[in-house]
Amino acid sequence: MNTLRFDVFGRKVLVVASNNGWVTFNVGSEGKRRSAPDIVIPPDLPESEISQYLDDLCHEWATEQHPHVKQIE
């Protein structure tokens, strides 16, 4: 499975490809992950567009310290 990691305005988010599309998780500071039901990515969205989609979906989380969505690792 394909796994993508993002810094979404200072919050760590894991996006995992599954047979049914994309599954999202919040990642805590200790590395534990929990489901992110508030981040729903359309199953047919190409991997190359996920970063922009997260930016559009979660823009309310932006702060001066964390103004962007960045793919990490």
mmCIF file of the N, C-alpha and C atoms, coordinates in Angstrom:
data_MODEL
# 
_entry.id   MODEL 
# 
loop_
_atom_site.group_PDB 
_atom_site.id 
_atom_site.type_symbol 
_atom_site.label_atom_id 
_atom_site.label_alt_id 
_atom_site.label_comp_id 
_atom_site.label_asym_id 
_atom_site.label_entity_id 
_atom_site.label_seq_id 
_atom_site.pdbx_PDB_ins_code 
_atom_site.Cartn_x 
_atom_site.Cartn_y 
_atom_site.Cartn_z 
_atom_site.occupancy 
_atom_site.B_iso_or_equiv 
_atom_site.pdbx_formal_charge 
_atom_site.auth_seq_id 
_atom_site.auth_comp_id 
_atom_site.auth_asym_id 
_atom_site.auth_atom_id 
_atom_site.pdbx_PDB_model_num 
ATOM 1   N N  . MET A 1 1  ? 0.828   -1.190 0.000  1.00 0.00 ? 1  MET A N  1 
ATOM 2   C CA . MET A 1 1  ? 0.000   0.000  0.000  1.00 0.00 ? 1  MET A CA 1 
ATOM 3   C C  . MET A 1 1  ? 0.867   1.247  0.000  1.00 0.00 ? 1  MET A C  1 
ATOM 4   N N  . ASN A 1 2  ? 0.377   2.268  -0.657 1.00 0.00 ? 2  ASN A N  1 
ATOM 5   C CA . ASN A 1 2  ? 1.078   3.533  -0.720 1.00 0.00 ? 2  ASN A CA 1 
ATOM 6   C C  . ASN A 1 2  ? 0.720   4.372  0.502  1.00 0.00 ? 2  ASN A C  1 
ATOM 7   N N  . THR A 1 3  ? 1.728   4.906  1.180  1.00 0.00 ? 3  THR A N  1 
ATOM 8   C CA . THR A 1 3  ? 1.523   5.740  2.353  1.00 0.00 ? 3  THR A CA 1 
ATOM 9   C C  . THR A 1 3  ? 2.188   7.088  2.131  1.00 0.00 ? 3  THR A C  1 
ATOM 10  N N  . LEU A 1 4  ? 1.443   8.146  2.369  1.00 0.00 ? 4  LEU A N  1 
ATOM 11  C CA . LEU A 1 4  ? 1.940   9.503  2.209  1.00 0.00 ? 4  LEU A CA 1 
ATOM 12  C C  . LEU A 1 4  ? 1.850   10.214 3.549  1.00 0.00 ? 4  LEU A C  1 
ATOM 13  N N  . ARG A 1 5  ? 2.847   11.036 3.841  1.00 0.00 ? 5  ARG A N  1 
ATOM 14  C CA . ARG A 1 5  ? 2.862   11.788 5.096  1.00 0.00 ? 5  ARG A CA 1 
ATOM 15  C C  . ARG A 1 5  ? 2.831   13.277 4.768  1.00 0.00 ? 5  ARG A C  1 
ATOM 16  N N  . PHE A 1 6  ? 2.007   14.000 5.514  1.00 0.00 ? 6  PHE A N  1 
ATOM 17  C CA . PHE A 1 6  ? 1.865   15.434 5.287  1.00 0.00 ? 6  PHE A CA 1 
ATOM 18  C C  . PHE A 1 6  ? 1.930   16.189 6.603  1.00 0.00 ? 6  PHE A C  1 
ATOM 19  N N  . ASP A 1 7  ? 2.450   17.402 6.524  1.00 0.00 ? 7  ASP A N  1 
ATOM 20  C CA . ASP A 1 7  ? 2.316   18.385 7.585  1.00 0.00 ? 7  ASP A CA 1 
ATOM 21  C C  . ASP A 1 7  ? 1.209   19.306 7.095  1.00 0.00 ? 7  ASP A C  1 
ATOM 22  N N  . VAL A 1 8  ? 0.046   19.198 7.717  1.00 0.00 ? 8  VAL A N  1 
ATOM 23  C CA . VAL A 1 8  ? -1.129  19.971 7.307  1.00 0.00 ? 8  VAL A CA 1 
ATOM 24  C C  . VAL A 1 8  ? -1.286  21.120 8.297  1.00 0.00 ? 8  VAL A C  1 
ATOM 25  N N  . PHE A 1 9  ? -0.670  22.236 7.973  1.00 0.00 ? 9  PHE A N  1 
ATOM 26  C CA . PHE A 1 9  ? -0.720  23.416 8.827  1.00 0.00 ? 9  PHE A CA 1 
ATOM 27  C C  . PHE A 1 9  ? -0.291  23.093 10.262 1.00 0.00 ? 9  PHE A C  1 
ATOM 28  N N  . GLY A 1 10 ? 0.774   22.313 10.389 1.00 0.00 ? 10 GLY A N  1 
ATOM 29  C CA . GLY A 1 10 ? 1.323   21.991 11.700 1.00 0.00 ? 10 GLY A CA 1 
ATOM 30  C C  . GLY A 1 10 ? 0.812   20.697 12.302 1.00 0.00 ? 10 GLY A C  1 
ATOM 31  N N  . ARG A 1 11 ? -0.136  20.055 11.659 1.00 0.00 ? 11 ARG A N  1 
ATOM 32  C CA . ARG A 1 11 ? -0.670  18.773 12.142 1.00 0.00 ? 11 ARG A CA 1 
ATOM 33  C C  . ARG A 1 11 ? -0.163  17.659 11.235 1.00 0.00 ? 11 ARG A C  1 
ATOM 34  N N  . LYS A 1 12 ? 0.321   16.595 11.833 1.00 0.00 ? 12 LYS A N  1 
ATOM 35  C CA . LYS A 1 12 ? 0.815   15.456 11.062 1.00 0.00 ? 12 LYS A CA 1 
ATOM 36  C C  . LYS A 1 12 ? -0.358  14.585 10.631 1.00 0.00 ? 12 LYS A C  1 
ATOM 37  N N  . VAL A 1 13 ? -0.431  14.322 9.321  1.00 0.00 ? 13 VAL A N  1 
ATOM 38  C CA . VAL A 1 13 ? -1.520  13.524 8.749  1.00 0.00 ? 13 VAL A CA 1 
ATOM 39  C C  . VAL A 1 13 ? -0.910  12.448 7.863  1.00 0.00 ? 13 VAL A C  1 
ATOM 40  N N  . LEU A 1 14 ? -1.395  11.248 8.026  1.00 0.00 ? 14 LEU A N  1 
ATOM 41  C CA . LEU A 1 14 ? -0.978  10.102 7.229  1.00 0.00 ? 14 LEU A CA 1 
ATOM 42  C C  . LEU A 1 14 ? -2.121  9.771  6.276  1.00 0.00 ? 14 LEU A C  1 
ATOM 43  N N  . VAL A 1 15 ? -1.794  9.588  4.997  1.00 0.00 ? 15 VAL A N  1 
ATOM 44  C CA . VAL A 1 15 ? -2.784  9.235  3.981  1.00 0.00 ? 15 VAL A CA 1 
ATOM 45  C C  . VAL A 1 15 ? -2.356  7.893  3.395  1.00 0.00 ? 15 VAL A C  1 
ATOM 46  N N  . VAL A 1 16 ? -3.226  6.909  3.495  1.00 0.00 ? 16 VAL A N  1 
ATOM 47  C CA . VAL A 1 16 ? -2.905  5.550  3.071  1.00 0.00 ? 16 VAL A CA 1 
ATOM 48  C C  . VAL A 1 16 ? -3.854  5.128  1.958  1.00 0.00 ? 16 VAL A C  1 
ATOM 49  N N  . ALA A 1 17 ? -3.292  4.603  0.880  1.00 0.00 ? 17 ALA A N  1 
ATOM 50  C CA . ALA A 1 17 ? -4.116  4.069  -0.208 1.00 0.00 ? 17 ALA A CA 1 
ATOM 51  C C  . ALA A 1 17 ? -4.684  2.725  0.226  1.00 0.00 ? 17 ALA A C  1 
ATOM 52  N N  . SER A 1 18 ? -5.975  2.538  -0.022 1.00 0.00 ? 18 SER A N  1 
ATOM 53  C CA . SER A 1 18 ? -6.617  1.258  0.282  1.00 0.00 ? 18 SER A CA 1 
ATOM 54  C C  . SER A 1 18 ? -7.398  0.813  -0.954 1.00 0.00 ? 18 SER A C  1 
ATOM 55  N N  . ASN A 1 19 ? -7.988  -0.341 -0.876 1.00 0.00 ? 19 ASN A N  1 
ATOM 56  C CA . ASN A 1 19 ? -8.794  -0.831 -1.998 1.00 0.00 ? 19 ASN A CA 1 
ATOM 57  C C  . ASN A 1 19 ? -10.000 0.064  -2.278 1.00 0.00 ? 19 ASN A C  1 
ATOM 58  N N  . ASN A 1 20 ? -10.443 0.814  -1.271 1.00 0.00 ? 20 ASN A N  1 
ATOM 59  C CA . ASN A 1 20 ? -11.619 1.670  -1.409 1.00 0.00 ? 20 ASN A CA 1 
ATOM 60  C C  . ASN A 1 20 ? -11.284 3.142  -1.577 1.00 0.00 ? 20 ASN A C  1 
ATOM 61  N N  . GLY A 1 21 ? -10.019 3.470  -1.790 1.00 0.00 ? 21 GLY A N  1 
ATOM 62  C CA . GLY A 1 21 ? -9.621  4.868  -1.936 1.00 0.00 ? 21 GLY A CA 1 
ATOM 63  C C  . GLY A 1 21 ? -8.560  5.240  -0.931 1.00 0.00 ? 21 GLY A C  1 
ATOM 64  N N  . TRP A 1 22 ? -8.732  6.394  -0.324 1.00 0.00 ? 22 TRP A N  1 
ATOM 65  C CA . TRP A 1 22 ? -7.751  6.921  0.623  1.00 0.00 ? 22 TRP A CA 1 
ATOM 66  C C  . TRP A 1 22 ? -8.288  6.872  2.046  1.00 0.00 ? 22 TRP A C  1 
ATOM 67  N N  . VAL A 1 23 ? -7.434  6.484  2.996  1.00 0.00 ? 23 VAL A N  1 
ATOM 68  C CA . VAL A 1 23 ? -7.778  6.464  4.419  1.00 0.00 ? 23 VAL A CA 1 
ATOM 69  C C  . VAL A 1 23 ? -6.835  7.443  5.101  1.00 0.00 ? 23 VAL A C  1 
ATOM 70  N N  . THR A 1 24 ? -7.366  8.275  6.005  1.00 0.00 ? 24 THR A N  1 
ATOM 71  C CA . THR A 1 24 ? -6.546  9.292  6.659  1.00 0.00 ? 24 THR A CA 1 
ATOM 72  C C  . THR A 1 24 ? -6.439  9.049  8.159  1.00 0.00 ? 24 THR A C  1 
ATOM 73  N N  . PHE A 1 25 ? -5.286  9.432  8.687  1.00 0.00 ? 25 PHE A N  1 
ATOM 74  C CA . PHE A 1 25 ? -5.003  9.286  10.114 1.00 0.00 ? 25 PHE A CA 1 
ATOM 75  C C  . PHE A 1 25 ? -4.315  10.546 10.625 1.00 0.00 ? 25 PHE A C  1 
ATOM 76  N N  . ASN A 1 26 ? -4.646  10.939 11.850 1.00 0.00 ? 26 ASN A N  1 
ATOM 77  C CA . ASN A 1 26 ? -3.879  11.944 12.565 1.00 0.00 ? 26 ASN A CA 1 
ATOM 78  C C  . ASN A 1 26 ? -2.752  11.214 13.267 1.00 0.00 ? 26 ASN A C  1 
ATOM 79  N N  . VAL A 1 27 ? -1.564  11.813 13.284 1.00 0.00 ? 27 VAL A N  1 
ATOM 80  C CA . VAL A 1 27 ? -0.412  11.201 13.927 1.00 0.00 ? 27 VAL A CA 1 
ATOM 81  C C  . VAL A 1 27 ? -0.014  12.071 15.111 1.00 0.00 ? 27 VAL A C  1 
ATOM 82  N N  . GLY A 1 28 ? -0.004  11.474 16.297 1.00 0.00 ? 28 GLY A N  1 
ATOM 83  C CA . GLY A 1 28 ? 0.354   12.209 17.499 1.00 0.00 ? 28 GLY A CA 1 
ATOM 84  C C  . GLY A 1 28 ? 1.854   12.381 17.641 1.00 0.00 ? 28 GLY A C  1 
ATOM 85  N N  . SER A 1 29 ? 2.265   13.186 18.598 1.00 0.00 ? 29 SER A N  1 
ATOM 86  C CA . SER A 1 29 ? 3.688   13.466 18.816 1.00 0.00 ? 29 SER A CA 1 
ATOM 87  C C  . SER A 1 29 ? 4.469   12.220 19.198 1.00 0.00 ? 29 SER A C  1 
ATOM 88  N N  . GLU A 1 30 ? 3.782   11.222 19.762 1.00 0.00 ? 30 GLU A N  1 
ATOM 89  C CA . GLU A 1 30 ? 4.441   9.974  20.142 1.00 0.00 ? 30 GLU A CA 1 
ATOM 90  C C  . GLU A 1 30 ? 4.468   8.964  18.985 1.00 0.00 ? 30 GLU A C  1 
ATOM 91  N N  . GLY A 1 31 ? 3.886   9.359  17.816 1.00 0.00 ? 31 GLY A N  1 
ATOM 92  C CA . GLY A 1 31 ? 3.884   8.496  16.641 1.00 0.00 ? 31 GLY A CA 1 
ATOM 93  C C  . GLY A 1 31 ? 2.657   7.621  16.494 1.00 0.00 ? 31 GLY A C  1 
ATOM 94  N N  . LYS A 1 32 ? 1.792   7.642  17.498 1.00 0.00 ? 32 LYS A N  1 
ATOM 95  C CA . LYS A 1 32 ? 0.571   6.836  17.402 1.00 0.00 ? 32 LYS A CA 1 
ATOM 96  C C  . LYS A 1 32 ? -0.394  7.505  16.436 1.00 0.00 ? 32 LYS A C  1 
ATOM 97  N N  . ARG A 1 33 ? -1.119  6.681  15.692 1.00 0.00 ? 33 ARG A N  1 
ATOM 98  C CA . ARG A 1 33 ? -2.068  7.241  14.750 1.00 0.00 ? 33 ARG A CA 1 
ATOM 99  C C  . ARG A 1 33 ? -3.492  6.872  15.136 1.00 0.00 ? 33 ARG A C  1 
ATOM 100 N N  . ARG A 1 34 ? -4.404  7.779  14.793 1.00 0.00 ? 34 ARG A N  1 
ATOM 101 C CA . ARG A 1 34 ? -5.831  7.552  15.027 1.00 0.00 ? 34 ARG A CA 1 
ATOM 102 C C  . ARG A 1 34 ? -6.582  8.030  13.787 1.00 0.00 ? 34 ARG A C  1 
ATOM 103 N N  . SER A 1 35 ? -7.701  7.437  13.547 1.00 0.00 ? 35 SER A N  1 
ATOM 104 C CA . SER A 1 35 ? -8.503  7.774  12.383 1.00 0.00 ? 35 SER A CA 1 
ATOM 105 C C  . SER A 1 35 ? -8.785  9.276  12.342 1.00 0.00 ? 35 SER A C  1 
ATOM 106 N N  . ALA A 1 36 ? -8.818  9.818  11.128 1.00 0.00 ? 36 ALA A N  1 
ATOM 107 C CA . ALA A 1 36 ? -9.124  11.239 10.939 1.00 0.00 ? 36 ALA A CA 1 
ATOM 108 C C  . ALA A 1 36 ? -10.428 11.364 10.146 1.00 0.00 ? 36 ALA A C  1 
ATOM 109 N N  . PRO A 1 37 ? -11.571 11.136 10.799 1.00 0.00 ? 37 PRO A N  1 
ATOM 110 C CA . PRO A 1 37 ? -12.840 11.139 10.075 1.00 0.00 ? 37 PRO A CA 1 
ATOM 111 C C  . PRO A 1 37 ? -13.214 12.495 9.489  1.00 0.00 ? 37 PRO A C  1 
ATOM 112 N N  . ASP A 1 38 ? -12.580 13.562 9.966  1.00 0.00 ? 38 ASP A N  1 
ATOM 113 C CA . ASP A 1 38 ? -12.860 14.901 9.442  1.00 0.00 ? 38 ASP A CA 1 
ATOM 114 C C  . ASP A 1 38 ? -12.093 15.198 8.154  1.00 0.00 ? 38 ASP A C  1 
ATOM 115 N N  . ILE A 1 39 ? -11.201 14.291 7.747  1.00 0.00 ? 39 ILE A N  1 
ATOM 116 C CA . ILE A 1 39 ? -10.448 14.459 6.502  1.00 0.00 ? 39 ILE A CA 1 
ATOM 117 C C  . ILE A 1 39 ? -10.825 13.322 5.568  1.00 0.00 ? 39 ILE A C  1 
ATOM 118 N N  . VAL A 1 40 ? -11.749 13.601 4.667  1.00 0.00 ? 40 VAL A N  1 
ATOM 119 C CA . VAL A 1 40 ? -12.223 12.603 3.718  1.00 0.00 ? 40 VAL A CA 1 
ATOM 120 C C  . VAL A 1 40 ? -11.715 12.988 2.332  1.00 0.00 ? 40 VAL A C  1 
ATOM 121 N N  . ILE A 1 41 ? -10.936 12.106 1.742  1.00 0.00 ? 41 ILE A N  1 
ATOM 122 C CA . ILE A 1 41 ? -10.367 12.347 0.419  1.00 0.00 ? 41 ILE A CA 1 
ATOM 123 C C  . ILE A 1 41 ? -11.142 11.509 -0.594 1.00 0.00 ? 41 ILE A C  1 
ATOM 124 N N  . PRO A 1 42 ? -11.607 12.128 -1.683 1.00 0.00 ? 42 PRO A N  1 
ATOM 125 C CA . PRO A 1 42 ? -12.347 11.356 -2.694 1.00 0.00 ? 42 PRO A CA 1 
ATOM 126 C C  . PRO A 1 42 ? -11.511 10.177 -3.196 1.00 0.00 ? 42 PRO A C  1 
ATOM 127 N N  . PRO A 1 43 ? -12.118 9.016  -3.340 1.00 0.00 ? 43 PRO A N  1 
ATOM 128 C CA . PRO A 1 43 ? -11.367 7.816  -3.715 1.00 0.00 ? 43 PRO A CA 1 
ATOM 129 C C  . PRO A 1 43 ? -10.694 7.902  -5.081 1.00 0.00 ? 43 PRO A C  1 
ATOM 130 N N  . ASP A 1 44 ? -11.232 8.722  -5.969 1.00 0.00 ? 44 ASP A N  1 
ATOM 131 C CA . ASP A 1 44 ? -10.658 8.816  -7.308 1.00 0.00 ? 44 ASP A CA 1 
ATOM 132 C C  . ASP A 1 44 ? -9.653  9.960  -7.459 1.00 0.00 ? 44 ASP A C  1 
ATOM 133 N N  . LEU A 1 45 ? -9.337  10.658 -6.363 1.00 0.00 ? 45 LEU A N  1 
ATOM 134 C CA . LEU A 1 45 ? -8.377  11.763 -6.423 1.00 0.00 ? 45 LEU A CA 1 
ATOM 135 C C  . LEU A 1 45 ? -6.973  11.213 -6.651 1.00 0.00 ? 45 LEU A C  1 
ATOM 136 N N  . PRO A 1 46 ? -6.272  11.695 -7.682 1.00 0.00 ? 46 PRO A N  1 
ATOM 137 C CA . PRO A 1 46 ? -4.912  11.216 -7.926 1.00 0.00 ? 46 PRO A CA 1 
ATOM 138 C C  . PRO A 1 46 ? -3.960  11.624 -6.798 1.00 0.00 ? 46 PRO A C  1 
ATOM 139 N N  . GLU A 1 47 ? -2.971  10.792 -6.557 1.00 0.00 ? 47 GLU A N  1 
ATOM 140 C CA . GLU A 1 47 ? -1.979  11.060 -5.513 1.00 0.00 ? 47 GLU A CA 1 
ATOM 141 C C  . GLU A 1 47 ? -1.351  12.438 -5.681 1.00 0.00 ? 47 GLU A C  1 
ATOM 142 N N  . SER A 1 48 ? -1.097  12.848 -6.910 1.00 0.00 ? 48 SER A N  1 
ATOM 143 C CA . SER A 1 48 ? -0.439  14.124 -7.179 1.00 0.00 ? 48 SER A CA 1 
ATOM 144 C C  . SER A 1 48 ? -1.269  15.337 -6.755 1.00 0.00 ? 48 SER A C  1 
ATOM 145 N N  . GLU A 1 49 ? -2.567  15.151 -6.492 1.00 0.00 ? 49 GLU A N  1 
ATOM 146 C CA . GLU A 1 49 ? -3.442  16.263 -6.123 1.00 0.00 ? 49 GLU A CA 1 
ATOM 147 C C  . GLU A 1 49 ? -3.814  16.286 -4.645 1.00 0.00 ? 49 GLU A C  1 
ATOM 148 N N  . ILE A 1 50 ? -3.314  15.332 -3.877 1.00 0.00 ? 50 ILE A N  1 
ATOM 149 C CA . ILE A 1 50 ? -3.712  15.238 -2.473 1.00 0.00 ? 50 ILE A CA 1 
ATOM 150 C C  . ILE A 1 50 ? -3.239  16.442 -1.664 1.00 0.00 ? 50 ILE A C  1 
ATOM 151 N N  . SER A 1 51 ? -2.028  16.892 -1.861 1.00 0.00 ? 51 SER A N  1 
ATOM 152 C CA . SER A 1 51 ? -1.520  18.029 -1.102 1.00 0.00 ? 51 SER A CA 1 
ATOM 153 C C  . SER A 1 51 ? -2.401  19.260 -1.299 1.00 0.00 ? 51 SER A C  1 
ATOM 154 N N  . GLN A 1 52 ? -2.745  19.576 -2.538 1.00 0.00 ? 52 GLN A N  1 
ATOM 155 C CA . GLN A 1 52 ? -3.602  20.735 -2.821 1.00 0.00 ? 52 GLN A CA 1 
ATOM 156 C C  . GLN A 1 52 ? -4.999  20.529 -2.226 1.00 0.00 ? 52 GLN A C  1 
ATOM 157 N N  . TYR A 1 53 ? -5.510  19.311 -2.296 1.00 0.00 ? 53 TYR A N  1 
ATOM 158 C CA . TYR A 1 53 ? -6.825  19.013 -1.725 1.00 0.00 ? 53 TYR A CA 1 
ATOM 159 C C  . TYR A 1 53 ? -6.819  19.252 -0.215 1.00 0.00 ? 53 TYR A C  1 
ATOM 160 N N  . LEU A 1 54 ? -5.772  18.780 0.465  1.00 0.00 ? 54 LEU A N  1 
ATOM 161 C CA . LEU A 1 54 ? -5.663  18.994 1.912  1.00 0.00 ? 54 LEU A CA 1 
ATOM 162 C C  . LEU A 1 54 ? -5.575  20.479 2.236  1.00 0.00 ? 54 LEU A C  1 
ATOM 163 N N  . ASP A 1 55 ? -4.856  21.222 1.409  1.00 0.00 ? 55 ASP A N  1 
ATOM 164 C CA . ASP A 1 55 ? -4.748  22.672 1.596  1.00 0.00 ? 55 ASP A CA 1 
ATOM 165 C C  . ASP A 1 55 ? -6.130  23.317 1.492  1.00 0.00 ? 55 ASP A C  1 
ATOM 166 N N  . ASP A 1 56 ? -6.893  22.942 0.465  1.00 0.00 ? 56 ASP A N  1 
ATOM 167 C CA . ASP A 1 56 ? -8.235  23.506 0.276  1.00 0.00 ? 56 ASP A CA 1 
ATOM 168 C C  . ASP A 1 56 ? -9.192  23.098 1.396  1.00 0.00 ? 56 ASP A C  1 
ATOM 169 N N  . LEU A 1 57 ? -9.122  21.835 1.807  1.00 0.00 ? 57 LEU A N  1 
ATOM 170 C CA . LEU A 1 57 ? -10.042 21.305 2.808  1.00 0.00 ? 57 LEU A CA 1 
ATOM 171 C C  . LEU A 1 57 ? -9.770  21.855 4.206  1.00 0.00 ? 57 LEU A C  1 
ATOM 172 N N  . CYS A 1 58 ? -8.513  21.997 4.560  1.00 0.00 ? 58 CYS A N  1 
ATOM 173 C CA . CYS A 1 58 ? -8.133  22.312 5.949  1.00 0.00 ? 58 CYS A CA 1 
ATOM 174 C C  . CYS A 1 58 ? -7.567  23.715 6.117  1.00 0.00 ? 58 CYS A C  1 
ATOM 175 N N  . HIS A 1 59 ? -7.820  24.617 5.180  1.00 0.00 ? 59 HIS A N  1 
ATOM 176 C CA . HIS A 1 59 ? -7.202  25.936 5.234  1.00 0.00 ? 59 HIS A CA 1 
ATOM 177 C C  . HIS A 1 59 ? -7.508  26.711 6.521  1.00 0.00 ? 59 HIS A C  1 
ATOM 178 N N  . GLU A 1 60 ? -8.583  26.355 7.216  1.00 0.00 ? 60 GLU A N  1 
ATOM 179 C CA . GLU A 1 60 ? -8.901  27.043 8.478  1.00 0.00 ? 60 GLU A CA 1 
ATOM 180 C C  . GLU A 1 60 ? -7.858  26.775 9.555  1.00 0.00 ? 60 GLU A C  1 
ATOM 181 N N  . TRP A 1 61 ? -7.072  25.721 9.386  1.00 0.00 ? 61 TRP A N  1 
ATOM 182 C CA . TRP A 1 61 ? -6.049  25.377 10.371 1.00 0.00 ? 61 TRP A CA 1 
ATOM 183 C C  . TRP A 1 61 ? -4.787  26.225 10.215 1.00 0.00 ? 61 TRP A C  1 
ATOM 184 N N  . ALA A 1 62 ? -4.677  26.978 9.140  1.00 0.00 ? 62 ALA A N  1 
ATOM 185 C CA . ALA A 1 62 ? -3.462  27.748 8.862  1.00 0.00 ? 62 ALA A CA 1 
ATOM 186 C C  . ALA A 1 62 ? -3.201  28.777 9.957  1.00 0.00 ? 62 ALA A C  1 
ATOM 187 N N  . THR A 1 63 ? -1.923  28.929 10.283 1.00 0.00 ? 63 THR A N  1 
ATOM 188 C CA . THR A 1 63 ? -1.484  29.945 11.239 1.00 0.00 ? 63 THR A CA 1 
ATOM 189 C C  . THR A 1 63 ? -0.248  30.623 10.661 1.00 0.00 ? 63 THR A C  1 
ATOM 190 N N  . GLU A 1 64 ? 0.198   31.682 11.306 1.00 0.00 ? 64 GLU A N  1 
ATOM 191 C CA . GLU A 1 64 ? 1.437   32.337 10.865 1.00 0.00 ? 64 GLU A CA 1 
ATOM 192 C C  . GLU A 1 64 ? 2.616   31.372 10.918 1.00 0.00 ? 64 GLU A C  1 
ATOM 193 N N  . GLN A 1 65 ? 2.660   30.532 11.940 1.00 0.00 ? 65 GLN A N  1 
ATOM 194 C CA . GLN A 1 65 ? 3.757   29.583 12.097 1.00 0.00 ? 65 GLN A CA 1 
ATOM 195 C C  . GLN A 1 65 ? 3.640   28.416 11.112 1.00 0.00 ? 65 GLN A C  1 
ATOM 196 N N  . HIS A 1 66 ? 2.432   28.078 10.685 1.00 0.00 ? 66 HIS A N  1 
ATOM 197 C CA . HIS A 1 66 ? 2.189   26.935 9.791  1.00 0.00 ? 66 HIS A CA 1 
ATOM 198 C C  . HIS A 1 66 ? 1.227   27.371 8.673  1.00 0.00 ? 66 HIS A C  1 
ATOM 199 N N  . PRO A 1 67 ? 1.758   28.103 7.668  1.00 0.00 ? 67 PRO A N  1 
ATOM 200 C CA . PRO A 1 67 ? 0.888   28.631 6.618  1.00 0.00 ? 67 PRO A CA 1 
ATOM 201 C C  . PRO A 1 67 ? 0.642   27.703 5.426  1.00 0.00 ? 67 PRO A C  1 
ATOM 202 N N  . HIS A 1 68 ? 1.279   26.504 5.414  1.00 0.00 ? 68 HIS A N  1 
ATOM 203 C CA . HIS A 1 68 ? 1.217   25.650 4.232  1.00 0.00 ? 68 HIS A CA 1 
ATOM 204 C C  . HIS A 1 68 ? 0.997   24.183 4.583  1.00 0.00 ? 68 HIS A C  1 
ATOM 205 N N  . VAL A 1 69 ? 0.586   23.433 3.566  1.00 0.00 ? 69 VAL A N  1 
ATOM 206 C CA . VAL A 1 69 ? 0.578   21.970 3.625  1.00 0.00 ? 69 VAL A CA 1 
ATOM 207 C C  . VAL A 1 69 ? 1.838   21.508 2.924  1.00 0.00 ? 69 VAL A C  1 
ATOM 208 N N  . LYS A 1 70 ? 2.578   20.608 3.570  1.00 0.00 ? 70 LYS A N  1 
ATOM 209 C CA . LYS A 1 70 ? 3.813   20.098 2.977  1.00 0.00 ? 70 LYS A CA 1 
ATOM 210 C C  . LYS A 1 70 ? 3.820   18.579 3.061  1.00 0.00 ? 70 LYS A C  1 
ATOM 211 N N  . GLN A 1 71 ? 4.220   17.948 1.975  1.00 0.00 ? 71 GLN A N  1 
ATOM 212 C CA . GLN A 1 71 ? 4.438   16.506 2.030  1.00 0.00 ? 71 GLN A CA 1 
ATOM 213 C C  . GLN A 1 71 ? 5.785   16.277 2.687  1.00 0.00 ? 71 GLN A C  1 
ATOM 214 N N  . ILE A 1 72 ? 5.840   15.337 3.612  1.00 0.00 ? 72 ILE A N  1 
ATOM 215 C CA . ILE A 1 72 ? 7.099   15.065 4.317  1.00 0.00 ? 72 ILE A CA 1 
ATOM 216 C C  . ILE A 1 72 ? 7.554   13.640 4.035  1.00 0.00 ? 72 ILE A C  1 
ATOM 217 N N  . GLU A 1 73 ? 8.858   13.478 4.080  1.00 0.00 ? 73 GLU A N  1 
ATOM 218 C CA . GLU A 1 73 ? 9.539   12.193 3.870  1.00 0.00 ? 73 GLU A CA 1 
ATOM 219 C C  . GLU A 1 73 ? 9.310   11.648 2.546  1.00 0.00 ? 73 GLU A C  1 
# 
